[in-house]
Amino acid sequence: SCREQANAAGVEGSAQNLDDGRVEVVLEGDRDAVERVIEWCRQGPEGARVKSLEVDDERPRGESGFTLG
């Protein structure tokens, strides 16, 4: 679902489910587009339970496409 949102917004990056139940998402692209995907992440897909969201700004890595890990 996150990949679909990122692709629709023209954002590059990745999403990975972590062993402790968290999801790590890396987003790169136009600031407004990235913000739209972050806002979607605050609620997640239907049926998801988002307890919290932490956003860290980092230097771009040069992501290409959107991968799932």
CHARMM-style PDB file with segment names, atoms N, HN, CA, C and O in Angstrom:
ATOM      1  N   SER     1       0.819  -1.200   0.000  1.00  0.00      PROA
ATOM      2  CA  SER     1       0.000   0.000   0.000  1.00  0.00      PROA
ATOM      3  C   SER     1       0.859   1.259   0.000  1.00  0.00      PROA
ATOM      4  O   SER     1       0.552   2.234  -0.687  1.00  0.00      PROA
ATOM      5  N   CYS     2       1.939   1.227   0.778  1.00  0.00      PROA
ATOM      6  HN  CYS     2       2.188   0.435   1.336  1.00  0.00      PROA
ATOM      7  CA  CYS     2       2.824   2.386   0.835  1.00  0.00      PROA
ATOM      8  C   CYS     2       3.487   2.620  -0.524  1.00  0.00      PROA
ATOM      9  O   CYS     2       3.631   3.759  -0.969  1.00  0.00      PROA
ATOM     10  N   ARG     3       3.881   1.539  -1.167  1.00  0.00      PROA
ATOM     11  HN  ARG     3       3.764   0.614  -0.806  1.00  0.00      PROA
ATOM     12  CA  ARG     3       4.498   1.672  -2.496  1.00  0.00      PROA
ATOM     13  C   ARG     3       3.521   2.301  -3.473  1.00  0.00      PROA
ATOM     14  O   ARG     3       3.916   3.143  -4.280  1.00  0.00      PROA
ATOM     15  N   GLU     4       2.254   1.912  -3.419  1.00  0.00      PROA
ATOM     16  HN  GLU     4       1.932   1.228  -2.764  1.00  0.00      PROA
ATOM     17  CA  GLU     4       1.242   2.496  -4.300  1.00  0.00      PROA
ATOM     18  C   GLU     4       1.110   3.991  -4.061  1.00  0.00      PROA
ATOM     19  O   GLU     4       1.031   4.770  -5.011  1.00  0.00      PROA
ATOM     20  N   GLN     5       1.086   4.398  -2.785  1.00  0.00      PROA
ATOM     21  HN  GLN     5       1.150   3.765  -2.013  1.00  0.00      PROA
ATOM     22  CA  GLN     5       0.988   5.814  -2.449  1.00  0.00      PROA
ATOM     23  C   GLN     5       2.220   6.572  -2.934  1.00  0.00      PROA
ATOM     24  O   GLN     5       2.101   7.662  -3.494  1.00  0.00      PROA
ATOM     25  N   ALA     6       3.392   6.003  -2.720  1.00  0.00      PROA
ATOM     26  HN  ALA     6       3.489   5.118  -2.264  1.00  0.00      PROA
ATOM     27  CA  ALA     6       4.629   6.653  -3.151  1.00  0.00      PROA
ATOM     28  C   ALA     6       4.686   6.771  -4.669  1.00  0.00      PROA
ATOM     29  O   ALA     6       5.039   7.823  -5.202  1.00  0.00      PROA
ATOM     30  N   ASN     7       4.341   5.698  -5.357  1.00  0.00      PROA
ATOM     31  HN  ASN     7       4.054   4.843  -4.923  1.00  0.00      PROA
ATOM     32  CA  ASN     7       4.360   5.741  -6.818  1.00  0.00      PROA
ATOM     33  C   ASN     7       3.384   6.793  -7.347  1.00  0.00      PROA
ATOM     34  O   ASN     7       3.711   7.526  -8.281  1.00  0.00      PROA
ATOM     35  N   ALA     8       2.195   6.872  -6.761  1.00  0.00      PROA
ATOM     36  HN  ALA     8       1.930   6.277  -6.003  1.00  0.00      PROA
ATOM     37  CA  ALA     8       1.201   7.852  -7.197  1.00  0.00      PROA
ATOM     38  C   ALA     8       1.700   9.277  -6.971  1.00  0.00      PROA
ATOM     39  O   ALA     8       1.357  10.183  -7.731  1.00  0.00      PROA
ATOM     40  N   ALA     9       2.502   9.478  -5.934  1.00  0.00      PROA
ATOM     41  HN  ALA     9       2.780   8.743  -5.316  1.00  0.00      PROA
ATOM     42  CA  ALA     9       3.020  10.808  -5.619  1.00  0.00      PROA
ATOM     43  C   ALA     9       4.330  11.106  -6.344  1.00  0.00      PROA
ATOM     44  O   ALA     9       4.821  12.233  -6.286  1.00  0.00      PROA
ATOM     45  N   GLY    10       4.905  10.108  -7.028  1.00  0.00      PROA
ATOM     46  HN  GLY    10       4.506   9.192  -7.075  1.00  0.00      PROA
ATOM     47  CA  GLY    10       6.175  10.298  -7.713  1.00  0.00      PROA
ATOM     48  C   GLY    10       7.356  10.312  -6.754  1.00  0.00      PROA
ATOM     49  O   GLY    10       8.351  10.995  -6.993  1.00  0.00      PROA
ATOM     50  N   VAL    11       7.240   9.554  -5.668  1.00  0.00      PROA
ATOM     51  HN  VAL    11       6.432   8.999  -5.474  1.00  0.00      PROA
ATOM     52  CA  VAL    11       8.272   9.514  -4.634  1.00  0.00      PROA
ATOM     53  C   VAL    11       9.054   8.208  -4.742  1.00  0.00      PROA
ATOM     54  O   VAL    11       8.474   7.144  -4.962  1.00  0.00      PROA
ATOM     55  N   GLU    12      10.365   8.297  -4.588  1.00  0.00      PROA
ATOM     56  HN  GLU    12      10.836   9.161  -4.410  1.00  0.00      PROA
ATOM     57  CA  GLU    12      11.248   7.127  -4.594  1.00  0.00      PROA
ATOM     58  C   GLU    12      11.442   6.651  -3.166  1.00  0.00      PROA
ATOM     59  O   GLU    12      11.167   7.395  -2.225  1.00  0.00      PROA
ATOM     60  N   GLY    13      11.917   5.411  -2.989  1.00  0.00      PROA
ATOM     61  HN  GLY    13      12.141   4.807  -3.753  1.00  0.00      PROA
ATOM     62  CA  GLY    13      12.254   4.962  -1.650  1.00  0.00      PROA
ATOM     63  C   GLY    13      12.057   3.487  -1.423  1.00  0.00      PROA
ATOM     64  O   GLY    13      12.188   2.676  -2.340  1.00  0.00      PROA
ATOM     65  N   SER    14      11.732   3.141  -0.160  1.00  0.00      PROA
ATOM     66  HN  SER    14      11.625   3.800   0.584  1.00  0.00      PROA
ATOM     67  CA  SER    14      11.564   1.738   0.207  1.00  0.00      PROA
ATOM     68  C   SER    14      10.714   1.631   1.463  1.00  0.00      PROA
ATOM     69  O   SER    14      10.554   2.598   2.208  1.00  0.00      PROA
ATOM     70  N   ALA    15      10.175   0.439   1.684  1.00  0.00      PROA
ATOM     71  HN  ALA    15      10.305  -0.347   1.079  1.00  0.00      PROA
ATOM     72  CA  ALA    15       9.431   0.131   2.908  1.00  0.00      PROA
ATOM     73  C   ALA    15       9.839  -1.259   3.347  1.00  0.00      PROA
ATOM     74  O   ALA    15      10.008  -2.161   2.526  1.00  0.00      PROA
ATOM     75  N   GLN    16       9.995  -1.422   4.656  1.00  0.00      PROA
ATOM     76  HN  GLN    16       9.857  -0.689   5.322  1.00  0.00      PROA
ATOM     77  CA  GLN    16      10.438  -2.710   5.189  1.00  0.00      PROA
ATOM     78  C   GLN    16       9.752  -2.973   6.524  1.00  0.00      PROA
ATOM     79  O   GLN    16       9.757  -2.116   7.408  1.00  0.00      PROA
ATOM     80  N   ASN    17       9.161  -4.158   6.670  1.00  0.00      PROA
ATOM     81  HN  ASN    17       9.156  -4.854   5.951  1.00  0.00      PROA
ATOM     82  CA  ASN    17       8.600  -4.582   7.944  1.00  0.00      PROA
ATOM     83  C   ASN    17       9.741  -5.044   8.835  1.00  0.00      PROA
ATOM     84  O   ASN    17      10.556  -5.872   8.429  1.00  0.00      PROA
ATOM     85  N   LEU    18       9.801  -4.508  10.053  1.00  0.00      PROA
ATOM     86  HN  LEU    18       9.139  -3.835  10.383  1.00  0.00      PROA
ATOM     87  CA  LEU    18      10.840  -4.883  11.003  1.00  0.00      PROA
ATOM     88  C   LEU    18      10.329  -5.978  11.932  1.00  0.00      PROA
ATOM     89  O   LEU    18       9.121  -6.131  12.112  1.00  0.00      PROA
ATOM     90  N   ASP    19      11.243  -6.734  12.516  1.00  0.00      PROA
ATOM     91  HN  ASP    19      12.224  -6.610  12.370  1.00  0.00      PROA
ATOM     92  CA  ASP    19      10.892  -7.866  13.373  1.00  0.00      PROA
ATOM     93  C   ASP    19      10.036  -7.482  14.574  1.00  0.00      PROA
ATOM     94  O   ASP    19       9.272  -8.305  15.079  1.00  0.00      PROA
ATOM     95  N   ASP    20      10.156  -6.239  15.034  1.00  0.00      PROA
ATOM     96  HN  ASP    20      10.776  -5.571  14.623  1.00  0.00      PROA
ATOM     97  CA  ASP    20       9.410  -5.815  16.221  1.00  0.00      PROA
ATOM     98  C   ASP    20       8.026  -5.254  15.896  1.00  0.00      PROA
ATOM     99  O   ASP    20       7.359  -4.708  16.774  1.00  0.00      PROA
ATOM    100  N   GLY    21       7.592  -5.385  14.643  1.00  0.00      PROA
ATOM    101  HN  GLY    21       8.134  -5.829  13.930  1.00  0.00      PROA
ATOM    102  CA  GLY    21       6.259  -4.931  14.249  1.00  0.00      PROA
ATOM    103  C   GLY    21       6.223  -3.542  13.645  1.00  0.00      PROA
ATOM    104  O   GLY    21       5.200  -3.124  13.103  1.00  0.00      PROA
ATOM    105  N   ARG    22       7.341  -2.819  13.736  1.00  0.00      PROA
ATOM    106  HN  ARG    22       8.172  -3.159  14.177  1.00  0.00      PROA
ATOM    107  CA  ARG    22       7.386  -1.498  13.116  1.00  0.00      PROA
ATOM    108  C   ARG    22       7.610  -1.630  11.621  1.00  0.00      PROA
ATOM    109  O   ARG    22       8.011  -2.684  11.126  1.00  0.00      PROA
ATOM    110  N   VAL    23       7.345  -0.542  10.912  1.00  0.00      PROA
ATOM    111  HN  VAL    23       7.019   0.314  11.314  1.00  0.00      PROA
ATOM    112  CA  VAL    23       7.613  -0.470   9.479  1.00  0.00      PROA
ATOM    113  C   VAL    23       8.549   0.706   9.264  1.00  0.00      PROA
ATOM    114  O   VAL    23       8.273   1.817   9.718  1.00  0.00      PROA
ATOM    115  N   GLU    24       9.652   0.465   8.575  1.00  0.00      PROA
ATOM    116  HN  GLU    24       9.876  -0.437   8.207  1.00  0.00      PROA
ATOM    117  CA  GLU    24      10.591   1.535   8.242  1.00  0.00      PROA
ATOM    118  C   GLU    24      10.357   1.936   6.793  1.00  0.00      PROA
ATOM    119  O   GLU    24      10.385   1.097   5.893  1.00  0.00      PROA
ATOM    120  N   VAL    25      10.129   3.215   6.579  1.00  0.00      PROA
ATOM    121  HN  VAL    25      10.107   3.897   7.310  1.00  0.00      PROA
ATOM    122  CA  VAL    25       9.881   3.735   5.231  1.00  0.00      PROA
ATOM    123  C   VAL    25      10.901   4.824   4.943  1.00  0.00      PROA
ATOM    124  O   VAL    25      11.107   5.721   5.760  1.00  0.00      PROA
ATOM    125  N   VAL    26      11.536   4.747   3.789  1.00  0.00      PROA
ATOM    126  HN  VAL    26      11.368   4.018   3.125  1.00  0.00      PROA
ATOM    127  CA  VAL    26      12.468   5.769   3.315  1.00  0.00      PROA
ATOM    128  C   VAL    26      11.821   6.416   2.098  1.00  0.00      PROA
ATOM    129  O   VAL    26      11.430   5.732   1.153  1.00  0.00      PROA
ATOM    130  N   LEU    27      11.713   7.742   2.132  1.00  0.00      PROA
ATOM    131  HN  LEU    27      12.031   8.298   2.900  1.00  0.00      PROA
ATOM    132  CA  LEU    27      11.070   8.471   1.039  1.00  0.00      PROA
ATOM    133  C   LEU    27      12.001   9.558   0.528  1.00  0.00      PROA
ATOM    134  O   LEU    27      12.652  10.254   1.307  1.00  0.00      PROA
ATOM    135  N   GLU    28      12.054   9.692  -0.792  1.00  0.00      PROA
ATOM    136  HN  GLU    28      11.524   9.126  -1.424  1.00  0.00      PROA
ATOM    137  CA  GLU    28      12.865  10.720  -1.430  1.00  0.00      PROA
ATOM    138  C   GLU    28      12.082  11.321  -2.577  1.00  0.00      PROA
ATOM    139  O   GLU    28      11.438  10.606  -3.345  1.00  0.00      PROA
ATOM    140  N   GLY    29      12.138  12.632  -2.689  1.00  0.00      PROA
ATOM    141  HN  GLY    29      12.661  13.212  -2.064  1.00  0.00      PROA
ATOM    142  CA  GLY    29      11.472  13.290  -3.805  1.00  0.00      PROA
ATOM    143  C   GLY    29      11.104  14.712  -3.450  1.00  0.00      PROA
ATOM    144  O   GLY    29      11.620  15.286  -2.492  1.00  0.00      PROA
ATOM    145  N   ASP    30      10.207  15.269  -4.234  1.00  0.00      PROA
ATOM    146  HN  ASP    30       9.788  14.802  -5.013  1.00  0.00      PROA
ATOM    147  CA  ASP    30       9.693  16.611  -3.998  1.00  0.00      PROA
ATOM    148  C   ASP    30       9.123  16.692  -2.582  1.00  0.00      PROA
ATOM    149  O   ASP    30       8.376  15.809  -2.160  1.00  0.00      PROA
ATOM    150  N   ARG    31       9.475  17.745  -1.853  1.00  0.00      PROA
ATOM    151  HN  ARG    31      10.082  18.462  -2.196  1.00  0.00      PROA
ATOM    152  CA  ARG    31       9.072  17.861  -0.444  1.00  0.00      PROA
ATOM    153  C   ARG    31       7.563  17.730  -0.262  1.00  0.00      PROA
ATOM    154  O   ARG    31       7.114  17.021   0.638  1.00  0.00      PROA
ATOM    155  N   ASP    32       6.775  18.399  -1.100  1.00  0.00      PROA
ATOM    156  HN  ASP    32       7.141  18.975  -1.832  1.00  0.00      PROA
ATOM    157  CA  ASP    32       5.312  18.315  -0.964  1.00  0.00      PROA
ATOM    158  C   ASP    32       4.812  16.897  -1.197  1.00  0.00      PROA
ATOM    159  O   ASP    32       3.914  16.431  -0.496  1.00  0.00      PROA
ATOM    160  N   ALA    33       5.387  16.212  -2.175  1.00  0.00      PROA
ATOM    161  HN  ALA    33       6.117  16.591  -2.744  1.00  0.00      PROA
ATOM    162  CA  ALA    33       4.980  14.833  -2.467  1.00  0.00      PROA
ATOM    163  C   ALA    33       5.348  13.912  -1.310  1.00  0.00      PROA
ATOM    164  O   ALA    33       4.556  13.051  -0.927  1.00  0.00      PROA
ATOM    165  N   VAL    34       6.536  14.085  -0.755  1.00  0.00      PROA
ATOM    166  HN  VAL    34       7.179  14.784  -1.066  1.00  0.00      PROA
ATOM    167  CA  VAL    34       6.964  13.274   0.388  1.00  0.00      PROA
ATOM    168  C   VAL    34       6.030  13.539   1.570  1.00  0.00      PROA
ATOM    169  O   VAL    34       5.633  12.602   2.263  1.00  0.00      PROA
ATOM    170  N   GLU    35       5.678  14.792   1.805  1.00  0.00      PROA
ATOM    171  HN  GLU    35       6.000  15.553   1.242  1.00  0.00      PROA
ATOM    172  CA  GLU    35       4.763  15.130   2.902  1.00  0.00      PROA
ATOM    173  C   GLU    35       3.402  14.461   2.723  1.00  0.00      PROA
ATOM    174  O   GLU    35       2.794  14.023   3.700  1.00  0.00      PROA
ATOM    175  N   ARG    36       2.919  14.378   1.484  1.00  0.00      PROA
ATOM    176  HN  ARG    36       3.413  14.734   0.690  1.00  0.00      PROA
ATOM    177  CA  ARG    36       1.637  13.702   1.231  1.00  0.00      PROA
ATOM    178  C   ARG    36       1.726  12.220   1.614  1.00  0.00      PROA
ATOM    179  O   ARG    36       0.794  11.679   2.209  1.00  0.00      PROA
ATOM    180  N   VAL    37       2.826  11.573   1.282  1.00  0.00      PROA
ATOM    181  HN  VAL    37       3.583  12.013   0.799  1.00  0.00      PROA
ATOM    182  CA  VAL    37       2.982  10.155   1.623  1.00  0.00      PROA
ATOM    183  C   VAL    37       3.130   9.997   3.145  1.00  0.00      PROA
ATOM    184  O   VAL    37       2.593   9.051   3.722  1.00  0.00      PROA
ATOM    185  N   ILE    38       3.845  10.904   3.785  1.00  0.00      PROA
ATOM    186  HN  ILE    38       4.281  11.672   3.316  1.00  0.00      PROA
ATOM    187  CA  ILE    38       3.967  10.853   5.242  1.00  0.00      PROA
ATOM    188  C   ILE    38       2.589  10.981   5.884  1.00  0.00      PROA
ATOM    189  O   ILE    38       2.279  10.252   6.826  1.00  0.00      PROA
ATOM    190  N   GLU    39       1.767  11.887   5.394  1.00  0.00      PROA
ATOM    191  HN  GLU    39       2.019  12.480   4.629  1.00  0.00      PROA
ATOM    192  CA  GLU    39       0.415  12.050   5.943  1.00  0.00      PROA
ATOM    193  C   GLU    39      -0.384  10.761   5.782  1.00  0.00      PROA
ATOM    194  O   GLU    39      -1.120  10.375   6.690  1.00  0.00      PROA
ATOM    195  N   TRP    40      -0.250  10.095   4.645  1.00  0.00      PROA
ATOM    196  HN  TRP    40       0.349  10.409   3.907  1.00  0.00      PROA
ATOM    197  CA  TRP    40      -0.938   8.816   4.447  1.00  0.00      PROA
ATOM    198  C   TRP    40      -0.422   7.797   5.468  1.00  0.00      PROA
ATOM    199  O   TRP    40      -1.204   7.020   6.016  1.00  0.00      PROA
ATOM    200  N   CYS    41       0.878   7.798   5.721  1.00  0.00      PROA
ATOM    201  HN  CYS    41       1.513   8.429   5.275  1.00  0.00      PROA
ATOM    202  CA  CYS    41       1.477   6.853   6.679  1.00  0.00      PROA
ATOM    203  C   CYS    41       0.932   7.044   8.089  1.00  0.00      PROA
ATOM    204  O   CYS    41       0.926   6.098   8.877  1.00  0.00      PROA
ATOM    205  N   ARG    42       0.481   8.235   8.417  1.00  0.00      PROA
ATOM    206  HN  ARG    42       0.486   9.003   7.776  1.00  0.00      PROA
ATOM    207  CA  ARG    42      -0.065   8.483   9.756  1.00  0.00      PROA
ATOM    208  C   ARG    42      -1.296   7.623  10.035  1.00  0.00      PROA
ATOM    209  O   ARG    42      -1.604   7.342  11.194  1.00  0.00      PROA
ATOM    210  N   GLN    43      -2.001   7.204   8.983  1.00  0.00      PROA
ATOM    211  HN  GLN    43      -1.751   7.433   8.043  1.00  0.00      PROA
ATOM    212  CA  GLN    43      -3.170   6.342   9.150  1.00  0.00      PROA
ATOM    213  C   GLN    43      -2.943   4.961   8.568  1.00  0.00      PROA
ATOM    214  O   GLN    43      -3.494   3.979   9.064  1.00  0.00      PROA
ATOM    215  N   GLY    44      -2.136   4.875   7.519  1.00  0.00      PROA
ATOM    216  HN  GLY    44      -1.688   5.673   7.116  1.00  0.00      PROA
ATOM    217  CA  GLY    44      -1.851   3.593   6.887  1.00  0.00      PROA
ATOM    218  C   GLY    44      -3.031   3.093   6.077  1.00  0.00      PROA
ATOM    219  O   GLY    44      -4.035   3.789   5.927  1.00  0.00      PROA
ATOM    220  N   PRO    45      -2.905   1.876   5.554  1.00  0.00      PROA
ATOM    221  CA  PRO    45      -3.978   1.300   4.744  1.00  0.00      PROA
ATOM    222  C   PRO    45      -5.152   0.858   5.627  1.00  0.00      PROA
ATOM    223  O   PRO    45      -5.039   0.807   6.852  1.00  0.00      PROA
ATOM    224  N   GLU    46      -6.252   0.550   4.997  1.00  0.00      PROA
ATOM    225  HN  GLU    46      -6.343   0.591   4.002  1.00  0.00      PROA
ATOM    226  CA  GLU    46      -7.429   0.073   5.720  1.00  0.00      PROA
ATOM    227  C   GLU    46      -7.061  -1.142   6.576  1.00  0.00      PROA
ATOM    228  O   GLU    46      -6.405  -2.067   6.098  1.00  0.00      PROA
ATOM    229  N   GLY    47      -7.481  -1.133   7.822  1.00  0.00      PROA
ATOM    230  HN  GLY    47      -8.014  -0.382   8.210  1.00  0.00      PROA
ATOM    231  CA  GLY    47      -7.201  -2.238   8.722  1.00  0.00      PROA
ATOM    232  C   GLY    47      -5.903  -2.090   9.504  1.00  0.00      PROA
ATOM    233  O   GLY    47      -5.642  -2.868  10.422  1.00  0.00      PROA
ATOM    234  N   ALA    48      -5.086  -1.100   9.150  1.00  0.00      PROA
ATOM    235  HN  ALA    48      -5.298  -0.469   8.404  1.00  0.00      PROA
ATOM    236  CA  ALA    48      -3.822  -0.895   9.870  1.00  0.00      PROA
ATOM    237  C   ALA    48      -4.082  -0.165  11.181  1.00  0.00      PROA
ATOM    238  O   ALA    48      -5.050   0.584  11.318  1.00  0.00      PROA
ATOM    239  N   ARG    49      -3.200  -0.403  12.131  1.00  0.00      PROA
ATOM    240  HN  ARG    49      -2.414  -1.012  12.019  1.00  0.00      PROA
ATOM    241  CA  ARG    49      -3.234   0.314  13.408  1.00  0.00      PROA
ATOM    242  C   ARG    49      -1.909   1.039  13.570  1.00  0.00      PROA
ATOM    243  O   ARG    49      -0.898   0.425  13.911  1.00  0.00      PROA
ATOM    244  N   VAL    50      -1.912   2.331  13.330  1.00  0.00      PROA
ATOM    245  HN  VAL    50      -2.733   2.830  13.053  1.00  0.00      PROA
ATOM    246  CA  VAL    50      -0.694   3.130  13.469  1.00  0.00      PROA
ATOM    247  C   VAL    50      -0.709   3.741  14.862  1.00  0.00      PROA
ATOM    248  O   VAL    50      -1.574   4.555  15.187  1.00  0.00      PROA
ATOM    249  N   LYS    51       0.254   3.343  15.678  1.00  0.00      PROA
ATOM    250  HN  LYS    51       0.957   2.682  15.414  1.00  0.00      PROA
ATOM    251  CA  LYS    51       0.334   3.851  17.056  1.00  0.00      PROA
ATOM    252  C   LYS    51       1.117   5.153  17.124  1.00  0.00      PROA
ATOM    253  O   LYS    51       0.777   6.042  17.905  1.00  0.00      PROA
ATOM    254  N   SER    52       2.147   5.269  16.325  1.00  0.00      PROA
ATOM    255  HN  SER    52       2.423   4.547  15.691  1.00  0.00      PROA
ATOM    256  CA  SER    52       2.961   6.486  16.310  1.00  0.00      PROA
ATOM    257  C   SER    52       3.731   6.543  14.995  1.00  0.00      PROA
ATOM    258  O   SER    52       3.838   5.560  14.262  1.00  0.00      PROA
ATOM    259  N   LEU    53       4.258   7.720  14.732  1.00  0.00      PROA
ATOM    260  HN  LEU    53       4.172   8.519  15.327  1.00  0.00      PROA
ATOM    261  CA  LEU    53       5.049   7.927  13.517  1.00  0.00      PROA
ATOM    262  C   LEU    53       6.208   8.837  13.875  1.00  0.00      PROA
ATOM    263  O   LEU    53       6.014   9.905  14.455  1.00  0.00      PROA
ATOM    264  N   GLU    54       7.398   8.418  13.532  1.00  0.00      PROA
ATOM    265  HN  GLU    54       7.556   7.551  13.060  1.00  0.00      PROA
ATOM    266  CA  GLU    54       8.598   9.220  13.776  1.00  0.00      PROA
ATOM    267  C   GLU    54       9.197   9.579  12.426  1.00  0.00      PROA
ATOM    268  O   GLU    54       9.391   8.707  11.579  1.00  0.00      PROA
ATOM    269  N   VAL    55       9.490  10.854  12.222  1.00  0.00      PROA
ATOM    270  HN  VAL    55       9.333  11.563  12.910  1.00  0.00      PROA
ATOM    271  CA  VAL    55      10.061  11.313  10.957  1.00  0.00      PROA
ATOM    272  C   VAL    55      11.449  11.874  11.226  1.00  0.00      PROA
ATOM    273  O   VAL    55      11.627  12.746  12.076  1.00  0.00      PROA
ATOM    274  N   ASP    56      12.426  11.364  10.493  1.00  0.00      PROA
ATOM    275  HN  ASP    56      12.281  10.655   9.802  1.00  0.00      PROA
ATOM    276  CA  ASP    56      13.805  11.850  10.571  1.00  0.00      PROA
ATOM    277  C   ASP    56      14.189  12.367   9.195  1.00  0.00      PROA
ATOM    278  O   ASP    56      14.060  11.651   8.203  1.00  0.00      PROA
ATOM    279  N   ASP    57      14.660  13.606   9.130  1.00  0.00      PROA
ATOM    280  HN  ASP    57      14.765  14.187   9.937  1.00  0.00      PROA
ATOM    281  CA  ASP    57      15.173  14.144   7.871  1.00  0.00      PROA
ATOM    282  C   ASP    57      16.609  13.678   7.701  1.00  0.00      PROA
ATOM    283  O   ASP    57      17.421  13.784   8.621  1.00  0.00      PROA
ATOM    284  N   GLU    58      16.917  13.162   6.515  1.00  0.00      PROA
ATOM    285  HN  GLU    58      16.258  13.076   5.767  1.00  0.00      PROA
ATOM    286  CA  GLU    58      18.258  12.700   6.201  1.00  0.00      PROA
ATOM    287  C   GLU    58      18.662  13.236   4.839  1.00  0.00      PROA
ATOM    288  O   GLU    58      17.831  13.713   4.066  1.00  0.00      PROA
ATOM    289  N   ARG    59      19.939  13.150   4.564  1.00  0.00      PROA
ATOM    290  HN  ARG    59      20.615  12.763   5.191  1.00  0.00      PROA
ATOM    291  CA  ARG    59      20.417  13.528   3.224  1.00  0.00      PROA
ATOM    292  C   ARG    59      19.901  12.514   2.211  1.00  0.00      PROA
ATOM    293  O   ARG    59      19.831  11.323   2.513  1.00  0.00      PROA
ATOM    294  N   PRO    60      19.538  12.967   1.015  1.00  0.00      PROA
ATOM    295  CA  PRO    60      19.086  12.033  -0.017  1.00  0.00      PROA
ATOM    296  C   PRO    60      20.140  10.977  -0.318  1.00  0.00      PROA
ATOM    297  O   PRO    60      21.338  11.263  -0.329  1.00  0.00      PROA
ATOM    298  N   ARG    61      19.678   9.751  -0.561  1.00  0.00      PROA
ATOM    299  HN  ARG    61      18.705   9.519  -0.552  1.00  0.00      PROA
ATOM    300  CA  ARG    61      20.570   8.626  -0.874  1.00  0.00      PROA
ATOM    301  C   ARG    61      20.650   8.360  -2.379  1.00  0.00      PROA
ATOM    302  O   ARG    61      21.501   7.598  -2.838  1.00  0.00      PROA
ATOM    303  N   GLY    62      19.763   8.990  -3.134  1.00  0.00      PROA
ATOM    304  HN  GLY    62      19.072   9.608  -2.762  1.00  0.00      PROA
ATOM    305  CA  GLY    62      19.713   8.727  -4.568  1.00  0.00      PROA
ATOM    306  C   GLY    62      18.866   7.501  -4.879  1.00  0.00      PROA
ATOM    307  O   GLY    62      19.190   6.721  -5.774  1.00  0.00      PROA
ATOM    308  N   GLU    63      17.775   7.338  -4.129  1.00  0.00      PROA
ATOM    309  HN  GLU    63      17.511   7.971  -3.402  1.00  0.00      PROA
ATOM    310  CA  GLU    63      16.865   6.193  -4.332  1.00  0.00      PROA
ATOM    311  C   GLU    63      16.330   6.187  -5.760  1.00  0.00      PROA
ATOM    312  O   GLU    63      16.153   7.236  -6.379  1.00  0.00      PROA
ATOM    313  N   SER    64      16.081   4.996  -6.261  1.00  0.00      PROA
ATOM    314  HN  SER    64      16.226   4.144  -5.758  1.00  0.00      PROA
ATOM    315  CA  SER    64      15.521   4.849  -7.605  1.00  0.00      PROA
ATOM    316  C   SER    64      14.380   3.843  -7.528  1.00  0.00      PROA
ATOM    317  O   SER    64      14.598   2.688  -7.163  1.00  0.00      PROA
ATOM    318  N   GLY    65      13.175   4.264  -7.864  1.00  0.00      PROA
ATOM    319  HN  GLY    65      12.997   5.202  -8.161  1.00  0.00      PROA
ATOM    320  CA  GLY    65      12.012   3.389  -7.768  1.00  0.00      PROA
ATOM    321  C   GLY    65      11.563   3.271  -6.319  1.00  0.00      PROA
ATOM    322  O   GLY    65      11.933   4.089  -5.477  1.00  0.00      PROA
ATOM    323  N   PHE    66      10.770   2.257  -6.037  1.00  0.00      PROA
ATOM    324  HN  PHE    66      10.470   1.592  -6.721  1.00  0.00      PROA
ATOM    325  CA  PHE    66      10.308   2.014  -4.665  1.00  0.00      PROA
ATOM    326  C   PHE    66      10.366   0.522  -4.424  1.00  0.00      PROA
ATOM    327  O   PHE    66       9.685  -0.248  -5.102  1.00  0.00      PROA
ATOM    328  N   THR    67      11.176   0.108  -3.461  1.00  0.00      PROA
ATOM    329  HN  THR    67      11.729   0.733  -2.910  1.00  0.00      PROA
ATOM    330  CA  THR    67      11.376  -1.313  -3.193  1.00  0.00      PROA
ATOM    331  C   THR    67      10.764  -1.700  -1.865  1.00  0.00      PROA
ATOM    332  O   THR    67      10.572  -0.868  -0.979  1.00  0.00      PROA
ATOM    333  N   LEU    68      10.463  -2.983  -1.747  1.00  0.00      PROA
ATOM    334  HN  LEU    68      10.619  -3.659  -2.467  1.00  0.00      PROA
ATOM    335  CA  LEU    68       9.957  -3.548  -0.508  1.00  0.00      PROA
ATOM    336  C   LEU    68      11.008  -4.510   0.006  1.00  0.00      PROA
ATOM    337  O   LEU    68      11.571  -5.297  -0.754  1.00  0.00      PROA
ATOM    338  N   GLY    69      11.268  -4.441   1.308  1.00  0.00      PROA
ATOM    339  HN  GLY    69      10.811  -3.802   1.926  1.00  0.00      PROA
ATOM    340  CA  GLY    69      12.312  -5.297   1.863  1.00  0.00      PROA
ATOM    341  C   GLY    69      11.810  -6.277   2.864  1.00  0.00      PROA
ATOM    342  OT1 GLY    69      12.591  -7.058   3.408  1.00  0.00      PROA
TER     343      GLY     69
END
